[in-house]
Amino acid sequence: MRITPQNFVNHELIGLHVTLVKSTNKDAVGLSGRIIDESRNIFKLECCGQEKTTAKRHNTFEFTLPEGDKVRVPGDLVLGRPEDRVAKSTRKWHNR
């Protein structure tokens, strides 16, 4: 199934490019890279040849989908173990 802005939360996020656009940690805003791993509460990113971690909770991310679409999502929407998130249905949300 093709990843779209409406269903991407229920897909594997590893490999997608992501930018941290809003955070309670102002120094982290702008952090950008490819997701190389994720756990229940964090994303591990490859940024400029380094590994960086960022919390999902209380942050807003902009994901770049394979087709080039950009989707801005609150981190709380992608909280949870990847295998659980992929299996559950997600309530409707709007890309802002």
PyMOL commands that set and color helices and strands:
alter all, ss='L'
color gray80, all
select helices_A, chain A and resi 8-10+26-28+75-78+82-87
alter helices_A, ss='H'
color red, helices_A
select strands_A, chain A and resi 17-23+32-38+42-47+50-55+59-64+70-74
alter strands_A, ss='S'
color yellow, strands_A
deselect
rebuild
show_as cartoon
